[in-house]
Amino acid sequence: MKKTVLSGLMLVMALGASPALAAPTTLTFDDPVVTSPTQAPGAWYTDRYAPANFEGGIMFDGDERGKITISPADSANNRPGPYSGGFYNTQGRTYDLPAGTTEMSIDYYLSAANLASSERVFGFWGTGVDGFNNIVSYPITELYNGAFRAYDSGTGLWNSFGGPALTANTWVNLNMKLVGANWVQSVGAQSLSVNALGAQSFSKVIIQGHNTQTGVSTENYFDNLTIGSAVPEPATWAMMIIGFGGVGSMVRANRRRQALVLA
């Protein structure tokens, strides 16, 4: 009888299991970062094409920050033949996130020069994966032509955050999180929602700069990349409660059967 009860408990625990609730982790960029041309644990590795520089521990505005630099030397006109297409004008680095990450944010410095640019300047990207770790969507918050916009992987369209004009030479927090079936993306107090297309978590974060055909020179400062997991869904807790109730019923039934045998 004990074996039956134990098996039931193990089954309920498996069905009701939910991701562990981990305290948010913050990468402060106080020190130099590890970079790599290919995917590697704990490293920022190349996405599409490597930016001129991707650094940590850069003193700026009173603290150590992260910095991504885009150079005319890496423009489409100056890149090697296989990388001359516009696809490689997006230049950045990727970092692998802990399994189950459902929210992340980063502080970004809105320099006057970047706000005045009419180009794509800076991108904060996530890679959304389903329960089998298949990529299903890319939530993106991007600074373009003096304003932020969000990418909708389902429609292939960009959505404007709207709101008041951005203030130059200030810091703003960019946040994205999974809420139900949607990505909710925020820039300061402004937010919007796009379909997550079945994503259950982020697998990667990507920090991008953008080049052009003839080349641009830009510097983007960022700090405090914070990543975390969501509280288990109410439905999950309900499943666990129902499951443990079922185990209790099994225990009581077993006791009744034992009593009948002994009688």
Disulfide bonds with the S-S distance in Angstrom:
none
